[in-house]
Amino acid sequence: MNGRVFVLSLLGFTTVFGAGLWYAQLYAKYEVTDGMPTVLAGGVERPVENYLGIDSVTSPLKRRGCFTVDPAEFADLPTAERPTPLSAPGWFECYDYEALTNDIEAGRAIAYLAALEERNAADRMIAVYPDGRAYEWRQLNAKYLD
């Protein structure tokens, strides 16, 4: 009888711990930001509309954002060397990193370097489509990717 109680207790603890860990990784560490009127790119505040983003203090690589812009506002920025959009939690639906990656590689979107080493060796990138859709993320600086 004691072995059965121990096994059930262990399974219960493992289930609760696993659920807590899953929640912490996918939900608890993120802060949602919406309605920002501008984004900083190339040291200049640039107007945006419909901003929806996520970020976290636990990692510089957790920032993602979706918004609309006038593509001409970003024409003076340098293009990104090796833009690599990172995945976002599944509940952040406006950001599809696979489609974004494919569109950048195919030339349907242009990725710009918005900020060099913005936070802990992470550069901030902004990809802009000709129709004004835009996305931002942070990735490791190119010198760390080699």
C-alpha positions as CSV (number, residue, x, y, z in Angstrom):
1,M,0.0,0.0,0.0
2,N,2.9,2.4,0.8
3,G,4.4,2.0,-2.6
4,R,1.2,2.8,-4.3
5,V,0.8,6.1,-2.3
6,F,4.4,7.0,-3.1
7,V,4.0,6.4,-6.9
8,L,0.7,8.3,-7.0
9,S,2.2,11.2,-5.1
10,L,5.3,11.3,-7.4
11,L,3.1,11.2,-10.5
12,G,0.9,14.0,-9.1
13,F,3.9,16.2,-8.2
14,T,5.5,15.5,-11.7
15,T,2.2,16.5,-13.4
16,V,1.8,19.7,-11.4
17,F,5.5,20.6,-11.8
18,G,5.4,19.9,-15.6
19,A,2.3,22.0,-16.0
20,G,3.8,24.9,-14.1
21,L,7.0,24.7,-16.1
22,W,5.1,24.7,-19.4
23,Y,3.0,27.7,-18.3
24,A,6.1,29.6,-17.2
25,Q,7.8,29.1,-20.5
26,L,4.9,29.9,-22.8
27,Y,2.9,32.5,-20.9
28,A,4.2,33.8,-17.6
29,K,7.5,35.3,-18.8
30,Y,6.0,37.4,-21.6
31,E,4.6,40.9,-21.4
32,V,2.2,42.0,-24.2
33,T,2.5,45.5,-25.5
34,D,0.0,47.1,-27.9
35,G,-0.8,50.5,-29.3
36,M,2.8,51.9,-29.4
37,P,2.8,54.9,-31.8
38,T,6.4,54.6,-32.8
39,V,9.4,52.1,-33.0
40,L,13.0,53.1,-32.7
41,A,14.9,52.2,-35.8
42,G,18.3,53.6,-36.7
43,G,18.2,56.0,-33.8
44,V,15.0,57.6,-35.1
45,E,11.4,57.2,-33.8
46,R,9.4,56.0,-36.7
47,P,5.6,56.1,-36.8
48,V,3.7,52.8,-36.7
49,E,0.0,51.7,-36.5
50,N,-1.7,48.7,-35.0
51,Y,1.4,47.7,-32.9
52,L,1.1,44.4,-31.1
53,G,4.2,42.9,-29.4
54,I,5.6,40.7,-26.8
55,D,8.8,40.9,-24.8
56,S,10.4,39.5,-21.7
57,V,13.0,40.6,-19.2
58,T,14.3,37.0,-18.9
59,S,15.9,37.0,-22.4
60,P,16.7,39.7,-25.0
61,L,15.7,37.2,-27.7
62,K,12.0,37.1,-26.7
63,R,10.9,40.3,-28.4
64,R,8.5,40.0,-31.3
65,G,6.2,42.7,-32.8
66,C,3.7,43.1,-35.6
67,F,2.6,46.5,-36.9
68,T,2.0,48.5,-40.1
69,V,4.2,51.3,-41.4
70,D,4.9,53.4,-44.4
71,P,7.7,51.4,-46.1
72,A,9.4,54.6,-47.2
73,E,10.1,55.4,-43.5
74,F,12.7,52.6,-43.4
75,A,14.4,53.2,-46.8
76,D,17.4,54.9,-45.1
77,L,18.2,51.9,-42.8
78,P,20.9,49.4,-43.6
79,T,19.6,46.0,-44.7
80,A,20.2,43.1,-42.3
81,E,23.2,40.9,-43.0
82,R,21.6,37.5,-42.0
83,P,18.1,38.1,-40.9
84,T,16.8,35.1,-39.0
85,P,13.3,35.5,-37.5
86,L,12.9,33.4,-34.4
87,S,9.8,31.5,-33.5
88,A,7.2,33.0,-31.1
89,P,4.8,31.3,-28.7
90,G,1.8,29.7,-30.6
91,W,-0.7,32.1,-28.9
92,F,1.1,35.1,-30.5
93,E,-0.8,34.6,-33.8
94,C,0.2,37.7,-35.8
95,Y,3.8,36.6,-36.0
96,D,4.6,33.7,-38.4
97,Y,8.3,33.2,-38.4
98,E,8.3,30.5,-41.1
99,A,6.4,32.7,-43.6
100,L,8.5,35.7,-42.7
101,T,11.7,33.8,-43.2
102,N,10.5,32.5,-46.6
103,D,9.4,36.0,-47.7
104,I,12.7,37.6,-46.7
105,E,14.6,34.9,-48.6
106,A,12.4,35.3,-51.7
107,G,12.6,39.1,-51.6
108,R,8.9,39.7,-50.8
109,A,10.0,41.5,-47.6
110,I,13.1,43.5,-46.8
111,A,14.8,43.0,-43.4
112,Y,16.5,46.1,-41.9
113,L,18.9,46.4,-39.0
114,A,17.0,48.6,-36.6
115,A,19.4,48.5,-33.7
116,L,22.9,47.0,-33.3
117,E,23.6,45.2,-30.0
118,E,20.4,46.6,-28.5
119,R,20.5,44.2,-25.6
120,N,23.2,41.7,-24.6
121,A,24.7,41.1,-28.1
122,A,21.2,41.0,-29.6
123,D,20.4,43.1,-32.7
124,R,16.8,44.2,-33.4
125,M,15.6,43.6,-36.9
126,I,12.5,44.9,-38.7
127,A,11.1,43.3,-41.8
128,V,8.9,45.4,-44.0
129,Y,6.6,44.3,-46.8
130,P,5.7,46.6,-49.7
131,D,2.1,46.8,-48.5
132,G,3.2,48.2,-45.1
133,R,3.1,45.1,-42.9
134,A,6.1,45.0,-40.6
135,Y,7.5,42.6,-38.0
136,E,10.3,43.0,-35.5
137,W,12.5,40.6,-33.5
138,R,15.8,40.4,-31.9
139,Q,18.5,37.9,-32.9
140,L,22.1,37.3,-31.9
141,N,24.6,39.6,-33.4
142,A,26.1,38.3,-36.7
143,K,29.6,38.0,-35.1
144,Y,28.1,35.4,-32.6
145,L,26.4,33.3,-35.3
146,D,29.7,32.1,-36.9
